[in-house]
Amino acid sequence: MSEERYYNRLAAAYVRGHAMKTGIPQLTNALMGAPLVDLSDMQMAQIIDAGRRADLKIYRFKTTHGEMPRIKKVLGFLKSIGFETLLDVGSGRGVFLLPFLAEFPWVAVTSVDILPHRVGFINEIAAGGITTLTAIEADICNQPLPEKSVDVVTMLEVLEHIPDVEAAVNSAVRIARKHIVVSVPSKLDDNPEHIHLLTRDRLSELFTGAGGRKINFDGVNGHLMMIATLN
């Protein structure tokens, strides 16, 4: 397996975390107990190969996710600012979260999702050795974290799914100290789970009304990107 194609450190963490939870795959004490940073490339490959043989979904860790234009644009913005903590809302399968963890291994990240199996997947990555990562099963509309408790909130391909968009935006603004990064579809599509089409005007209204001081927009490949600055 090529390091250019997979986030090996994250994939190895997932396999170890899954093994801790389920006993599958069976790994030696040396492979299970050592800190990730102490594992050699060969040892990580052994862990990942064991995960493949156990039919774990290693494909989720392909680096191609981080090469998606909208993900690259968000990561590019984050590289331009200083921050130490991030809340990712609606992490799902980790399309953004996994590239982020690979690019920013020092940042303390909290993932929020309403689906238990998504939270379970991310918590297995954390348990396997990604100590900067925490996942909680919660609804962003219910303000799952304290006020001004993280530097950045990301809400990528999320708001179009949430019935009470205003509550979600208000909660994110209360939780964030510095920035909120949003992406939404820029046009109508046939996804029945997309219950809103959020335009620039609507997003500006929502985030300005919630306390955003400066709103910037960009676009990429059918997606509208927005950055709300809070201070």
C-alpha positions as CSV (number, residue, x, y, z in Angstrom):
1,M,0.0,0.0,0.0
2,S,1.4,3.4,-1.0
3,E,1.6,6.2,1.5
4,E,0.6,8.6,-1.4
5,R,-2.8,6.9,-1.6
6,Y,-3.8,6.4,2.1
7,Y,-3.6,8.3,5.4
8,N,-1.7,5.4,6.9
9,R,-1.5,6.8,10.5
10,L,-5.2,7.4,10.6
11,A,-6.0,4.0,9.0
12,A,-3.8,2.2,11.5
13,A,-5.5,4.1,14.3
14,Y,-8.9,3.0,13.0
15,V,-7.9,-0.6,12.8
16,R,-6.5,-0.6,16.3
17,G,-9.5,1.2,17.7
18,H,-11.9,-1.3,16.0
19,A,-9.8,-4.2,17.4
20,M,-10.0,-2.7,20.9
21,K,-13.8,-2.5,20.6
22,T,-14.6,-5.8,18.9
23,G,-11.5,-8.0,19.1
24,I,-11.3,-8.0,15.3
25,P,-8.7,-8.1,13.8
26,Q,-6.5,-9.8,16.4
27,L,-3.2,-7.8,16.7
28,T,-0.1,-8.5,18.7
29,N,0.5,-6.6,21.9
30,A,3.3,-4.7,20.2
31,L,1.1,-3.5,17.5
32,M,-1.8,-2.6,19.8
33,G,0.1,-1.0,22.6
34,A,2.8,1.2,21.1
35,P,2.0,4.9,20.5
36,L,1.4,5.5,16.8
37,V,4.4,7.7,16.6
38,D,6.6,4.8,17.6
39,L,5.3,2.4,15.0
40,S,7.5,1.8,11.9
41,D,6.1,2.0,8.4
42,M,6.2,-1.8,8.3
43,Q,4.3,-2.1,11.5
44,M,1.6,0.3,10.3
45,A,1.3,-1.6,7.1
46,Q,0.9,-4.8,9.1
47,I,-2.0,-3.3,11.1
48,I,-3.7,-1.9,7.9
49,D,-3.3,-5.3,6.1
50,A,-4.9,-7.0,9.1
51,G,-7.8,-4.5,8.8
52,R,-8.2,-5.3,5.1
53,R,-8.3,-9.0,5.8
54,A,-11.1,-8.4,8.4
55,D,-13.1,-6.5,5.7
56,L,-12.7,-3.1,7.4
57,K,-13.4,-0.1,5.2
58,I,-9.9,1.1,4.7
59,Y,-10.9,2.8,1.4
60,R,-12.3,5.6,3.6
61,F,-8.7,6.7,4.2
62,K,-7.7,7.3,0.6
63,T,-5.9,10.6,0.2
64,T,-8.1,11.4,-2.8
65,H,-10.7,12.8,-0.4
66,G,-8.2,15.6,0.5
67,E,-7.7,16.4,-3.2
68,M,-11.3,17.3,-3.7
69,P,-11.4,21.0,-4.7
70,R,-13.8,22.1,-1.9
71,I,-11.8,20.3,0.7
72,K,-8.5,21.7,-0.6
73,K,-10.0,25.2,-0.4
74,V,-11.1,24.8,3.2
75,L,-7.7,23.4,4.2
76,G,-6.0,26.2,2.4
77,F,-7.9,28.8,4.4
78,L,-7.2,27.0,7.6
79,K,-3.5,27.0,6.8
80,S,-3.6,30.8,6.6
81,I,-4.9,31.4,10.1
82,G,-3.7,30.5,13.6
83,F,-5.9,28.2,15.7
84,E,-5.6,25.4,18.2
85,T,-9.1,23.9,18.5
86,L,-11.8,23.0,15.9
87,L,-15.4,21.7,16.0
88,D,-16.4,19.7,12.9
89,V,-20.2,19.5,12.6
90,G,-21.7,16.6,10.8
91,S,-18.4,14.7,10.1
92,G,-20.2,11.8,8.5
93,R,-17.7,9.4,6.8
94,G,-14.8,11.8,7.5
95,V,-14.5,13.3,3.9
96,F,-13.2,16.5,5.4
97,L,-12.2,15.3,8.9
98,L,-9.7,12.7,7.8
99,P,-7.7,15.1,5.5
100,F,-7.9,17.7,8.3
101,L,-6.4,15.3,10.9
102,A,-3.6,14.4,8.5
103,E,-2.8,18.1,7.8
104,F,-3.2,19.4,11.4
105,P,-2.2,16.6,13.7
106,W,-1.6,19.1,16.6
107,V,-5.1,20.6,16.6
108,A,-7.6,19.5,19.2
109,V,-10.7,18.4,17.2
110,T,-14.2,17.7,18.4
111,S,-16.5,15.9,15.9
112,V,-20.3,16.2,16.3
113,D,-22.7,14.0,14.4
114,I,-26.3,12.9,15.1
115,L,-25.7,9.3,13.7
116,P,-24.4,6.8,16.3
117,H,-22.5,4.7,13.7
118,R,-20.7,7.8,12.4
119,V,-19.7,8.8,15.9
120,G,-18.6,5.2,16.6
121,F,-16.3,5.1,13.6
122,I,-14.6,8.4,14.6
123,N,-14.2,7.3,18.2
124,E,-12.5,4.1,17.0
125,I,-9.9,6.3,15.2
126,A,-9.5,8.3,18.5
127,A,-9.2,5.1,20.6
128,G,-6.6,3.7,18.2
129,G,-4.1,6.5,19.0
130,I,-5.4,9.9,17.6
131,T,-5.4,11.6,21.0
132,T,-6.3,15.0,19.7
133,L,-9.7,13.7,18.4
134,T,-13.0,13.4,20.3
135,A,-16.4,12.5,18.8
136,I,-19.8,13.1,20.4
137,E,-23.3,12.1,19.4
138,A,-25.2,15.4,19.5
139,D,-27.3,17.9,17.5
140,I,-25.5,21.2,16.8
141,C,-28.9,23.0,17.3
142,N,-28.7,22.1,21.0
143,Q,-25.3,23.8,21.6
144,P,-23.3,20.7,22.6
145,L,-20.2,22.7,23.6
146,P,-19.8,25.7,25.9
147,E,-19.9,29.2,24.6
148,K,-16.7,30.4,22.8
149,S,-15.0,27.0,23.5
150,V,-13.3,26.4,20.1
151,D,-11.4,28.6,17.7
152,V,-13.0,27.4,14.5
153,V,-16.3,25.6,13.6
154,T,-16.6,23.8,10.2
155,M,-20.0,23.1,8.8
156,L,-19.4,21.5,5.4
157,E,-22.3,20.1,3.4
158,V,-24.4,20.1,6.6
159,L,-26.7,23.1,6.8
160,E,-28.8,22.0,3.8
161,H,-29.8,18.9,5.9
162,I,-30.8,20.7,9.1
163,P,-34.5,21.7,9.5
164,D,-33.9,24.5,11.9
165,V,-31.0,26.3,10.1
166,E,-31.2,29.4,12.2
167,A,-30.8,27.4,15.4
168,A,-27.8,25.6,14.0
169,V,-26.2,28.9,12.9
170,N,-26.8,30.6,16.2
171,S,-25.3,27.6,18.1
172,A,-22.2,27.6,15.9
173,V,-21.7,31.3,16.4
174,R,-22.0,30.9,20.2
175,I,-19.5,28.1,20.2
176,A,-16.8,29.6,17.9
177,R,-14.3,32.2,18.9
178,K,-12.7,33.1,15.6
179,H,-14.2,31.7,12.4
180,I,-17.0,29.5,11.0
181,V,-16.4,27.8,7.6
182,V,-19.4,26.7,5.7
183,S,-20.0,24.9,2.4
184,V,-23.4,24.2,0.8
185,P,-24.6,23.2,-2.6
186,S,-24.9,26.2,-4.9
187,K,-27.8,24.9,-6.9
188,L,-30.8,22.6,-6.6
189,D,-30.2,18.9,-6.9
190,D,-32.1,15.6,-6.6
191,N,-30.9,14.7,-3.2
192,P,-34.0,14.2,-1.0
193,E,-32.0,15.0,2.1
194,H,-31.2,18.5,0.9
195,I,-34.2,20.4,2.3
196,H,-32.8,23.9,1.8
197,L,-31.0,25.8,-1.0
198,L,-29.0,28.4,0.9
199,T,-28.0,31.4,-1.1
200,R,-25.4,34.1,-0.4
201,D,-28.1,36.4,0.7
202,R,-29.6,33.9,3.1
203,L,-26.3,32.8,4.6
204,S,-25.3,36.5,5.0
205,E,-28.6,37.2,6.8
206,L,-28.2,34.1,9.1
207,F,-24.6,34.7,10.1
208,T,-24.8,38.5,10.4
209,G,-27.9,38.2,12.5
210,A,-26.2,35.7,14.8
211,G,-23.2,38.0,15.3
212,G,-20.8,37.4,12.4
213,R,-18.7,40.6,11.9
214,K,-17.4,39.8,8.4
215,I,-18.8,37.4,5.8
216,N,-16.7,36.3,2.8
217,F,-17.9,34.0,-0.1
218,D,-16.2,31.8,-2.7
219,G,-17.3,29.0,-4.9
220,V,-16.0,25.8,-6.3
221,N,-17.5,23.0,-8.5
222,G,-21.1,23.4,-7.6
223,H,-20.5,24.4,-4.0
224,L,-20.9,27.8,-2.2
225,M,-18.2,28.5,0.4
226,M,-18.6,31.0,3.2
227,I,-16.3,32.2,6.0
228,A,-17.7,34.1,8.9
229,T,-15.2,36.0,11.0
230,L,-16.4,36.6,14.6
231,N,-13.7,39.0,16.0
